[in-house]
Amino acid sequence: MRTANLENCGVRLRSPEPDDIDALFRLENDESLWPVSCNVSPYSRHQLEKYIKESVHDPFAEHQVRFIIDVGGCVAGCVDLTDVDAVQSHAQVGIALLAEYRHKGIASAALDMVCAHASGRLRLHQLVALVPVGNEDSIRLFRSAGFGNIGILREWMWSGDHYEDVSVLQKIFGKNQL
């Protein structure tokens, strides 16, 4: 999937490919990311292969879509639209990068592209992100992309040994929310 709004400054969003299994395996099995990804157990290579093979990459049929964040032909991470609701025209967005690709502007470029895709091609009205209140880097990322902080969900996310509060960040397309 190579379109104008899915490539920017050497960062490209594309559909998952079988060759991405090793990087996805690392990302999905990084236990530090499990609280925000809702994972409760490791993924096997077989499960990831099956997901890639069986996904139709249609956010309205599957209510989700995953994009690989590709930098120079290498998997840097992924950005997901989940809980895609065609009737209400909204979805949740999440982004995860492998450690070696963080703090390089890659997440910002990927988030800008997925927002453009969601508002343009998918014609969604808004996106929401749930971010642990202590994850200042992610909150800064979403705020810089025009997401407004609209509230806190108290003790919303289980983080291994305690519940964490999450910030609810929302972007309504066509509105400046900074």
trRosetta pair geometry for C-beta under 8 A, 3 or more apart (Angstrom, degrees):
i j d omega theta_ij theta_ji phi_ij phi_ji
1 6 6.3 -21 126 98 95 169
1 13 7.6 -40 94 113 112 76
1 14 5.3 162 53 -139 83 64
1 15 5.1 98 -1 -19 114 96
1 57 7.6 -160 -45 165 139 150
2 6 6.7 -144 -140 80 34 116
2 7 6.5 19 -155 -35 80 130
2 12 7.2 -19 -117 -160 86 126
2 14 6.9 -6 -70 -99 70 105
3 6 4.9 71 55 15 79 109
3 7 7.6 170 75 1 38 93
3 121 7.8 87 93 -69 164 143
4 7 7.1 -87 -155 42 24 91
5 113 6.0 150 157 -150 70 78
5 116 4.5 -139 -169 118 124 127
5 117 5.7 164 115 -70 121 74
5 120 6.3 143 -27 51 176 152
5 121 7.4 -167 61 -25 140 113
6 12 6.4 53 137 -163 80 68
6 13 4.4 -101 -163 59 94 96
6 14 7.1 114 151 -69 128 56
6 67 7.5 -138 -148 -146 114 140
6 113 5.5 102 -122 179 41 126
6 117 6.3 51 -77 -73 91 128
7 11 7.3 172 -151 88 49 49
7 12 4.5 -3 -108 -108 87 85
7 13 7.4 -138 -66 24 52 66
7 113 7.5 91 -23 -120 15 144
8 11 5.7 -19 70 61 72 92
8 12 8.0 153 20 -83 51 48
8 109 5.1 -164 90 -165 112 106
8 112 6.9 -59 59 86 166 119
8 113 5.7 -162 5 -68 124 114
9 105 7.8 -53 114 126 144 123
9 109 5.6 -119 56 -116 115 143
10 71 6.2 47 140 -147 92 76
10 72 6.5 3 -176 -53 105 79
11 69 6.5 -20 -166 -167 100 90
11 70 7.4 139 -163 73 49 52
11 71 5.7 -20 -105 -92 68 85
11 76 7.6 -58 -129 31 94 149
11 106 5.5 159 -102 -142 132 73
11 109 4.1 114 48 108 151 138
11 110 5.8 -107 161 -60 134 76
11 113 7.4 -156 109 -14 107 141
12 69 7.7 142 74 -160 44 43
12 70 4.4 -30 69 67 95 105
12 71 7.7 171 22 -77 74 37
13 67 4.0 3 -169 173 104 137
13 68 7.1 148 -154 69 51 47
13 69 6.4 -24 -97 -98 69 56
13 70 7.3 168 -91 17 17 88
13 79 6.7 -52 -119 43 120 119
13 110 6.2 120 -72 -140 105 83
13 113 5.3 180 -8 115 129 138
13 114 6.5 143 -97 -68 163 83
13 117 7.4 -96 81 -29 152 151
14 17 7.6 -3 123 -26 118 104
14 67 6.6 114 45 -160 21 82
14 68 5.3 -31 68 57 77 99
14 70 5.5 8 18 -8 114 133
15 55 7.9 -178 -164 102 107 125
15 57 5.2 -31 -119 -105 123 149
15 67 7.2 -60 -82 -120 34 58
15 68 7.0 19 115 8 14 101
16 20 5.2 -115 -156 56 80 149
16 24 6.9 42 -139 -70 126 143
16 51 7.6 6 85 113 156 98
16 52 4.8 -113 115 -113 116 100
16 55 7.2 64 49 47 115 148
16 66 6.0 16 -30 99 117 115
16 68 5.3 125 -88 -44 59 113
16 78 7.7 0 -76 -111 104 127
17 20 5.2 111 59 -12 68 103
17 52 7.0 67 177 -163 8 135
17 68 7.4 -57 8 -5 80 157
18 21 6.3 -8 -178 -32 52 108
18 49 6.7 38 -130 -131 87 84
18 52 5.9 159 -79 116 56 149
18 53 7.7 45 -82 -66 99 82
20 23 5.5 -64 -168 50 69 107
20 24 5.3 66 135 -24 93 110
20 52 7.2 158 56 -97 108 144
20 68 5.7 -103 -117 -106 153 145
20 75 5.2 110 -137 -73 93 145
21 24 5.8 -62 -140 43 27 108
21 25 5.9 35 159 -28 66 108
21 45 5.7 54 179 -150 123 92
21 48 5.5 131 -134 109 81 128
21 49 6.2 5 -103 -72 128 81
21 52 7.5 -92 -76 -8 84 148
22 25 5.6 -52 -148 31 26 116
22 26 6.7 26 153 -17 61 103
23 26 5.7 -52 -153 34 34 111
23 27 6.3 30 152 -16 67 109
23 74 7.7 145 -83 178 148 71
23 75 3.5 139 105 78 169 138
23 98 6.7 -79 -158 -55 96 138
24 27 5.6 -56 -143 41 34 110
24 28 5.8 25 163 -13 71 111
24 43 8.0 -60 139 92 93 144
24 48 5.1 149 109 -155 129 139
24 75 7.2 -72 -45 169 68 161
24 78 7.4 46 -109 -38 87 135
25 28 6.3 -56 -134 42 22 103
25 29 6.0 -3 169 4 59 121
25 43 7.0 -138 -125 87 60 102
25 45 5.8 -12 -92 -90 130 78
25 48 6.1 -112 -72 -4 75 162
26 29 6.5 -79 -143 51 18 95
26 30 6.5 36 157 -47 62 100
26 98 6.4 33 111 -112 127 113
27 30 5.9 -42 -153 3 28 115
27 33 7.1 -22 -179 46 65 163
27 75 8.0 -101 -28 140 132 122
27 77 6.4 137 -115 -132 139 63
27 78 6.6 114 145 7 164 107
27 96 5.9 123 -167 117 113 125
27 98 6.1 -86 -82 -74 93 82
28 37 7.5 -159 -133 149 61 161
28 39 6.7 143 -174 -88 74 150
28 42 7.6 102 122 -159 92 57
28 43 4.4 -16 129 23 138 133
28 48 6.8 -168 16 -84 155 120
29 42 4.8 31 -120 -137 102 94
29 43 6.1 -123 -61 38 88 79
30 33 4.7 54 91 10 102 111
30 34 7.7 -162 97 -34 55 76
31 34 5.2 -22 -155 -11 50 123
33 36 6.1 -68 -170 51 63 99
33 37 5.3 40 141 -10 92 122
33 39 7.4 49 102 23 81 125
33 96 5.5 57 -145 -135 142 135
34 37 5.8 -73 -131 52 30 98
34 38 7.6 -108 180 64 61 7
34 39 4.2 -93 -131 67 85 97
34 40 7.1 120 -173 -79 121 29
34 160 7.9 93 78 -66 119 93
35 38 7.9 22 178 -70 23 36
35 132 7.0 37 117 -57 130 132
35 157 5.3 83 174 161 103 115
35 158 6.5 -148 -128 89 92 52
35 159 4.5 11 -104 -109 150 67
35 160 6.9 -74 -65 -25 112 82
35 164 7.1 50 175 24 145 132
36 94 6.7 161 152 -148 103 126
36 96 7.6 158 94 -80 122 110
36 130 7.7 180 -142 96 84 87
36 131 7.6 14 -124 -124 126 50
36 132 6.7 -97 -76 -19 105 103
36 135 7.8 30 -70 -42 140 163
36 157 7.1 7 -86 -153 54 149
37 94 7.1 142 -100 152 67 153
37 96 6.9 -3 -71 -54 118 148
39 42 7.8 52 173 -91 127 25
39 43 7.4 -80 -133 -34 128 95
43 47 4.9 -123 -166 77 88 131
43 48 5.7 87 145 -50 127 96
44 47 4.7 103 54 2 79 99
44 48 7.2 -148 94 0 46 85
45 48 5.8 -59 -152 41 35 110
45 49 6.1 38 151 -22 69 106
46 49 5.7 -53 -145 36 30 112
46 50 6.3 31 155 -20 64 107
47 50 5.7 -55 -148 36 30 112
47 51 6.4 34 152 -22 64 104
48 51 5.5 -48 -147 32 34 114
48 52 6.5 31 155 -15 65 103
49 52 6.0 -57 -151 38 31 108
49 53 6.1 26 154 -17 66 112
50 53 5.7 -58 -142 41 29 110
50 54 5.8 5 167 -2 67 117
51 54 6.5 -71 -136 47 19 94
51 55 5.9 29 166 -38 62 110
52 55 6.3 -47 -137 18 22 113
55 62 6.8 5 -145 -78 80 166
55 66 7.6 -59 -146 34 163 103
56 61 5.9 -20 74 78 134 142
56 62 6.5 169 48 -37 92 118
57 62 7.9 -15 -83 14 8 140
57 65 6.1 68 -160 -136 60 99
58 61 4.0 38 97 23 122 111
58 62 5.9 122 73 2 69 94
58 65 7.4 -133 99 -85 8 109
59 62 6.6 -69 -124 58 25 86
59 63 7.0 37 -180 -143 59 10
59 64 6.4 -103 -132 117 73 7
59 65 4.0 -60 -75 -26 95 117
59 81 5.7 -4 -126 91 135 125
59 84 4.3 89 168 -25 101 179
59 91 7.2 -29 -180 -96 131 150
59 122 6.3 -10 60 -123 144 132
60 63 7.5 31 -152 -75 19 46
60 84 6.5 -101 -84 122 44 126
60 86 4.7 50 -131 -65 105 131
62 65 7.0 117 70 -69 118 64
62 84 7.9 54 84 40 64 123
63 82 7.2 40 135 -167 80 53
63 83 6.3 -2 167 -124 105 20
63 84 4.9 -174 -159 49 48 81
63 85 7.5 30 -137 -68 96 50
64 80 6.5 -5 -170 -175 103 102
64 81 6.3 174 -149 94 53 61
64 82 4.5 5 -112 -114 107 63
64 83 7.3 38 -77 -13 88 33
64 84 6.0 179 -72 -2 34 105
65 80 7.1 169 85 -152 45 60
65 81 5.0 11 48 51 87 102
65 84 7.0 39 -3 -37 91 147
66 78 5.5 -4 -172 -178 101 129
66 79 7.6 152 -156 79 56 39
66 80 5.0 -21 -103 -102 73 86
67 78 6.4 156 81 -159 48 73
67 79 5.1 -13 61 61 103 87
67 80 7.5 -171 22 -80 68 39
67 110 7.6 175 100 -163 123 105
67 114 6.4 -161 28 -92 146 110
68 75 5.6 -67 -168 -123 113 96
68 77 8.0 161 -160 94 53 32
68 78 5.6 -44 -107 -101 43 85
69 75 7.2 92 70 -162 61 58
69 76 4.6 -70 107 66 104 98
69 77 4.6 5 42 64 126 74
69 78 6.0 -156 -1 -87 87 25
69 79 6.1 82 -54 -14 106 94
69 95 7.8 59 -43 -154 140 98
69 97 6.9 -50 66 -102 149 85
69 101 7.8 150 108 141 125 156
69 106 6.4 100 163 163 134 109
69 107 7.9 -20 -129 -96 166 50
69 110 4.7 -32 -111 -99 121 143
70 73 6.6 13 -178 -103 106 15
70 74 7.0 144 -156 67 63 33
70 75 6.4 -39 -100 -96 65 48
70 76 6.9 162 -112 7 12 92
71 74 5.7 -33 70 64 75 87
71 76 4.5 53 2 -41 115 129
71 101 6.6 159 16 -131 149 127
71 106 6.0 -50 -69 -122 137 129
75 78 7.9 -7 -169 -55 104 81
75 98 7.4 89 116 -16 81 130
76 97 5.6 -21 150 -142 86 94
76 98 6.1 -131 -170 29 42 98
76 101 3.9 140 -158 -135 99 168
76 106 5.4 -97 150 170 156 153
77 95 6.8 63 130 177 133 77
77 96 5.1 -159 -165 102 114 55
77 97 3.6 -85 -49 -105 148 48
77 98 5.6 -156 -71 -7 81 66
77 101 6.1 -146 -23 75 104 140
77 106 7.4 123 23 124 117 126
77 107 7.5 -3 58 -89 152 83
77 110 7.5 -99 76 -26 109 174
78 95 7.5 -163 99 -144 45 53
78 96 6.0 6 53 56 76 89
79 93 7.0 -3 -179 -169 95 94
79 94 7.2 176 -154 91 54 46
79 95 4.5 -10 -108 -105 85 86
79 96 7.9 175 -82 23 45 56
79 110 5.0 175 -37 155 139 117
79 111 6.8 -174 -124 -82 143 55
79 114 4.9 -126 130 -50 141 152
80 93 7.1 161 85 -152 55 47
80 94 4.9 -6 56 59 100 92
80 95 7.6 -172 20 -77 67 42
81 84 5.5 55 137 -71 106 109
81 91 4.5 20 -174 146 99 148
81 92 7.2 143 -161 73 51 47
81 93 5.8 -22 -101 -97 65 72
81 114 6.9 -177 -52 -177 103 118
81 118 6.3 160 -100 -95 142 116
81 122 7.8 -142 157 -55 174 176
81 127 7.5 -86 -123 -121 97 114
82 91 6.6 140 64 -176 30 94
82 92 4.9 -31 68 67 85 102
82 93 7.8 166 21 -85 74 23
82 94 6.8 7 5 8 116 111
83 91 5.9 152 83 -147 69 60
83 92 4.7 51 41 6 115 106
84 91 4.3 -5 -100 -100 64 118
84 122 7.7 -86 -150 -171 126 140
84 124 7.6 -93 -144 -91 89 130
85 88 4.3 5 120 45 129 99
85 89 7.0 -59 95 -2 82 16
85 90 5.5 4 51 57 108 69
85 91 6.7 -179 16 -75 69 62
86 89 7.0 22 -167 -78 29 53
88 125 7.8 -99 147 35 59 122
89 123 6.8 -70 -136 125 113 76
89 124 5.1 160 179 -145 73 50
89 125 3.9 72 117 -3 121 99
89 126 7.2 85 116 20 84 69
90 124 6.0 111 -102 -169 29 105
90 125 6.0 -51 -68 60 79 88
90 126 4.7 -12 -112 69 103 83
90 127 6.8 172 -159 -87 76 31
90 128 6.8 35 174 -7 118 100
91 118 6.6 -127 43 -141 126 127
91 122 7.9 -15 -9 134 139 151
91 124 5.8 -57 4 -131 102 154
91 127 5.8 -22 71 -115 77 78
91 128 7.7 -167 99 29 35 74
92 127 7.1 110 -133 -166 18 75
92 128 5.4 -44 -108 74 68 84
92 129 6.8 121 -166 -95 74 40
92 130 7.0 -17 -152 -2 123 96
93 111 7.4 100 152 -136 139 87
93 114 6.4 138 -140 120 127 133
93 115 7.8 -10 -92 -76 166 75
93 118 7.5 -77 -76 -54 123 158
93 127 4.6 21 -16 -179 120 128
93 128 7.3 157 17 69 79 32
93 129 5.3 -48 69 -78 85 94
94 129 6.7 141 -83 -133 55 90
95 107 5.5 117 138 -148 142 99
95 110 6.3 135 -135 102 131 125
95 111 6.0 -66 -51 -74 155 95
95 114 7.9 -170 -80 19 110 152
95 138 7.8 171 62 -131 98 101
95 141 7.5 -114 61 134 139 150
97 101 4.6 -122 180 85 116 106
97 102 5.1 150 91 -73 129 75
97 106 6.3 113 -114 90 142 122
97 107 5.7 -95 -34 -69 132 102
98 101 5.2 71 64 13 80 107
98 102 7.8 -138 93 -29 39 85
99 102 5.9 -44 -156 3 38 117
101 104 6.1 -90 -174 30 54 129
101 106 5.3 -42 167 41 104 159
102 106 7.8 -100 -102 45 25 112
102 107 7.3 19 -127 -26 63 122
102 137 7.7 27 -173 164 117 155
103 137 7.6 -70 -76 -142 85 135
105 108 5.2 -55 -160 40 59 118
105 109 6.1 59 145 -22 81 102
106 109 5.9 -56 -150 37 32 108
106 110 6.2 28 154 -16 67 109
107 110 5.7 -58 -145 41 31 110
107 111 6.0 30 157 -20 67 108
107 141 5.5 -39 121 -137 125 141
108 111 5.9 -54 -143 37 26 108
108 112 6.4 29 157 -19 62 106
108 141 6.2 -135 -80 -143 74 87
108 144 6.5 -37 -123 100 113 130
108 145 6.9 -170 -144 -67 70 101
109 112 5.8 -55 -150 35 29 112
109 113 6.5 26 154 -17 64 108
110 113 5.8 -58 -150 38 31 109
110 114 6.3 24 157 -15 67 107
111 114 5.9 -55 -141 39 31 105
111 115 6.2 34 157 -21 65 106
111 141 6.4 136 -15 163 160 104
111 142 7.3 -135 -161 -97 154 56
111 145 4.8 -81 126 -88 126 156
112 115 5.8 -57 -149 36 28 112
112 116 6.4 28 154 -18 64 107
112 145 6.1 -146 -75 -127 67 105
113 116 5.7 -55 -149 36 33 111
113 117 6.2 32 153 -18 66 107
114 117 5.4 -52 -145 39 35 114
114 118 6.1 38 154 -23 67 106
115 118 5.7 -53 -142 36 30 111
115 119 6.2 15 162 -6 65 109
115 127 6.6 -111 -113 12 81 146
115 145 6.2 170 -32 173 151 119
115 146 7.6 114 -164 50 163 117
115 171 6.6 -36 -131 109 123 157
115 173 7.6 163 178 -95 92 101
116 119 6.3 -62 -141 45 25 99
116 120 5.5 6 166 -2 65 122
117 120 6.2 -63 -126 51 20 98
117 121 5.2 -24 -162 31 65 117
117 122 6.4 52 143 -5 70 104
118 121 7.7 -19 -65 55 11 81
118 122 5.0 -38 -143 50 42 127
118 124 4.5 -40 169 39 89 128
118 127 5.8 44 126 -59 164 121
118 173 7.7 -164 103 -61 94 134
119 122 7.5 23 -13 59 11 84
119 123 7.3 33 -177 -119 33 23
119 124 6.1 -79 -86 62 43 76
119 125 8.0 77 -120 -111 78 15
119 173 3.9 148 -118 -119 128 154
119 174 7.8 163 -156 -31 135 79
120 123 7.4 -37 145 -67 14 53
124 127 6.7 67 122 -59 138 80
124 173 7.2 116 97 -11 71 134
125 172 6.6 -13 152 -148 80 77
125 173 6.2 -141 -168 31 35 102
126 170 6.2 6 179 -174 123 94
126 171 6.1 172 -153 89 74 52
126 172 4.5 -29 -97 -103 113 60
126 173 6.4 -149 -83 -5 51 77
127 147 7.6 -72 88 -99 96 110
127 170 7.3 169 89 -151 47 52
127 171 5.1 4 54 53 89 100
128 168 6.4 -17 -167 -170 111 87
128 169 6.8 148 -160 81 57 50
128 170 4.9 -16 -104 -101 81 77
128 171 7.8 -169 -77 22 39 64
129 138 7.8 -147 152 162 135 108
129 142 5.2 -135 55 -110 150 147
129 147 6.2 -15 25 -146 116 162
129 168 7.8 153 78 -158 48 41
129 169 4.5 -15 60 63 95 105
129 170 7.9 -166 22 -72 66 36
130 153 7.0 -20 -139 25 113 134
130 156 7.0 -116 -170 125 128 145
130 157 7.4 151 144 -59 119 123
130 166 4.6 26 -179 155 89 144
130 167 7.5 161 -154 76 45 47
130 168 6.1 -16 -102 -102 71 63
130 169 7.8 -173 -77 23 24 77
131 135 5.3 -118 175 70 96 121
131 138 4.6 -168 -144 114 130 122
131 139 5.4 172 110 -72 147 73
131 142 6.5 -151 -29 1 147 143
131 166 6.1 144 68 -162 29 88
131 167 5.0 -21 66 57 89 97
131 169 6.2 17 8 -2 116 120
132 135 4.6 89 67 -7 90 107
132 138 7.8 74 45 53 73 137
132 157 6.1 -95 -86 58 93 148
132 159 7.3 72 -110 -83 141 131
132 164 4.9 -2 -135 135 106 143
132 165 7.4 104 -153 81 60 50
132 166 5.5 -57 -91 -103 38 76
132 167 7.7 28 115 10 10 81
133 139 7.7 37 -144 -62 39 140
133 152 6.7 18 -77 -129 125 112
133 164 6.9 -160 24 170 86 97
133 165 4.7 11 -11 90 129 99
133 166 6.5 -154 -34 -117 74 21
133 167 5.4 115 -93 -36 68 92
134 164 7.0 -84 10 -154 110 129
135 138 4.3 8 135 28 116 115
135 139 6.3 137 96 -20 72 88
136 139 5.5 -55 -143 39 35 112
136 140 6.1 38 157 -21 68 106
137 140 5.8 -57 -151 37 27 111
137 141 6.4 33 150 -25 63 105
138 141 5.3 -48 -147 31 36 118
138 142 6.5 28 158 -12 67 103
139 142 6.2 -57 -149 40 30 104
139 143 6.1 30 154 -18 65 111
139 149 7.3 21 -157 -83 106 120
139 167 5.8 52 -108 50 113 156
139 169 7.1 173 -134 -60 67 138
140 143 5.7 -56 -142 40 29 112
140 144 6.1 28 159 -20 65 108
141 144 6.1 -62 -151 36 24 107
141 145 6.6 12 154 -11 61 111
142 145 5.7 -62 -149 41 34 108
142 147 4.0 -37 163 46 94 142
142 169 4.5 67 136 134 145 162
142 171 7.8 -137 -174 -41 91 112
143 146 8.0 112 180 -16 30 8
143 147 6.0 -84 -82 66 33 82
143 148 7.8 71 -121 -102 71 30
143 149 7.1 -17 -88 -36 103 96
143 169 7.2 -104 -63 -136 64 133
143 178 6.9 91 179 -126 79 78
145 171 7.0 -54 117 -78 94 148
146 171 5.3 77 104 -126 91 115
146 176 6.7 -92 -143 -136 106 53
146 177 5.7 94 173 42 70 91
146 178 6.2 -69 -122 -51 54 87
147 169 4.0 51 149 163 128 109
147 170 6.2 144 -158 64 84 19
147 171 4.5 -71 -94 -53 70 96
147 177 6.5 -30 -175 85 16 132
148 169 6.8 166 78 -154 29 68
148 170 5.8 -30 60 63 81 77
148 171 7.3 136 9 -86 71 52
148 177 3.3 -102 -38 162 112 119
148 178 7.1 -133 -84 -73 83 18
149 167 5.4 -47 -137 -173 105 117
149 168 7.2 110 -160 74 57 53
149 169 5.6 -36 -94 -98 56 77
150 168 5.2 -60 64 100 88 102
150 169 7.1 143 9 -116 82 24
150 170 5.0 9 -10 11 133 119
151 167 7.7 158 91 -155 36 54
151 168 4.8 3 64 42 80 119
152 165 5.3 4 -177 178 110 119
152 166 7.0 157 -156 79 62 39
152 167 6.0 -37 -101 -100 70 52
152 168 7.0 -157 -83 4 19 87
153 156 3.7 52 116 -62 114 140
153 165 6.6 165 81 -159 50 65
153 166 5.0 -5 53 57 101 91
153 168 6.1 87 -23 -46 98 107
154 165 5.4 -27 -120 -108 43 97
155 163 3.6 43 -156 127 83 139
155 164 7.2 124 -123 58 39 13
155 165 6.5 -18 -41 -75 37 63
156 163 7.1 130 32 -177 25 103
156 164 7.1 -50 54 87 70 61
156 165 6.5 69 11 -141 94 35
156 166 4.5 -74 61 14 135 109
157 163 6.7 135 70 -160 39 66
157 164 4.7 -30 69 59 97 94
157 165 8.0 -18 26 82 92 4
157 166 5.4 85 -14 -49 118 118
158 162 7.8 175 -149 98 56 24
158 163 5.9 -42 -94 -99 53 67
158 164 7.8 160 -101 13 6 81
159 162 5.8 -19 58 68 99 68
159 163 7.0 129 9 -129 88 17
159 164 4.8 56 -27 -20 132 117
170 177 7.2 -129 90 -164 75 169
171 177 6.4 -151 -118 26 58 141
172 175 4.6 18 85 32 101 126
172 177 6.8 112 31 -53 84 130
